[in-house]
Amino acid sequence: MPSLFDASLNLSPRDALAVSLLPPAGAPPVEWRVSGGLTPYEAAVAEMESRADRIAASAAREQVWLLEHPPIYTAGASAKDADLLEARFPVHRTGRGGQFTYHGPGQRLAYVMLDLTRRRRDARAFVCALEAWLIATLGVFGVVGERREARVGVWTQRPDKPRGSNGEMAEDKIAALGVRIRRWVTFHGVALNVAPDLAHFSGIAPCGVREPHLGVTSLADLGVSADMNEVDAALRKAFEEIFGKTIRI
């Protein structure tokens, strides 16, 4: 069993994996929960893990939980101490996959708690589905999100920035992924940069990436003035195309 893992939908081979994550016919809708304000990280993780355990025991419905955290750095299972450049904010060691990342106001966290036993016991398909979800959401705002085989997350090209030393196109990361699967129930999830303070990322090498032509961006940085409610609506619509119906709680 797996444990850790580091747009209109025009289906690529990886997107084709994603559509296999639809639930069986007649399955109840996924609960869609949105929390206002800033949710403390440790409290959120405890609640998320409890919910995942209840889903695995068939005692609770699947859920997507949208929220924001106070400024923090989190270190995944693959995090290297050298990538914490300056502990400007509290650092939380966590069981999700991936390395160091930042969470804070203006970033939409989506914690995804799904039962892969009912959908498909395929961790790669789940990660591909999360990528497809983010790419489709960005497309609503005219942003082209792309996968990179050697880098985690969703990236967008920046022809307005200096190229790399070998002429590589500058690219910025706009969304991060870090998930865990236990008893075939997923938790943790994705983080989409809507309008966070990008200077807060400077205390870490995000996901271990240090190349000067690879940075971090947000919808606001790209000139998109969408607010969180608009982003949430786009996330929900794209989620339903890939993972099935939701119900707001």
Stockholm file with secondary structure:
# STOCKHOLM 1.0

chainA/1-249         MPSLFDASLNLSPRDALAVSLLPPAGAPPVEWRVSGGLTPYEAAVAEMESRADRIAASAAREQVWLLEHPPIYTAGASAKDADLLEARFPVHRTGRGGQFTYHGPGQRLAYVMLDLTRRRRDARAFVCALEAWLIATLGVFGVVGERREARVGVWTQRPDKPRGSNGEMAEDKIAALGVRIRRWVTFHGVALNVAPDLAHFSGIAPCGVREPHLGVTSLADLGVSADMNEVDAALRKAFEEIFGKTIRI
#=GR chainA/1-249 SS CCCEECCCCCCCHHHHHHGGGCCCTTCCCEEEEECCSCCCHHHHHHHHHHHHHHHHTTSSCCEEEEECCSSEEEECTTCCGGGBCCCCSCEEECSSSSSEEEECTTEEEEEEECBHHHHCCCHHHHHHHHHHHHHHHHHHTTCCCEEETTEEEEEEECTTSCCCTTSCCCEEEEEEEEEEEETTEEEEEEEEESSCCGGGGGGBCGGGCCCTTEEECCTTTTTCCCCHHHHHHHHHHHHHHHHCCEEEC
#=GC SS_cons         CCCEECCCCCCCHHHHHHGGGCCCTTCCCEEEEECCSCCCHHHHHHHHHHHHHHHHTTSSCCEEEEECCSSEEEECTTCCGGGBCCCCSCEEECSSSSSEEEECTTEEEEEEECBHHHHCCCHHHHHHHHHHHHHHHHHHTTCCCEEETTEEEEEEECTTSCCCTTSCCCEEEEEEEEEEEETTEEEEEEEEESSCCGGGGGGBCGGGCCCTTEEECCTTTTTCCCCHHHHHHHHHHHHHHHHCCEEEC
//
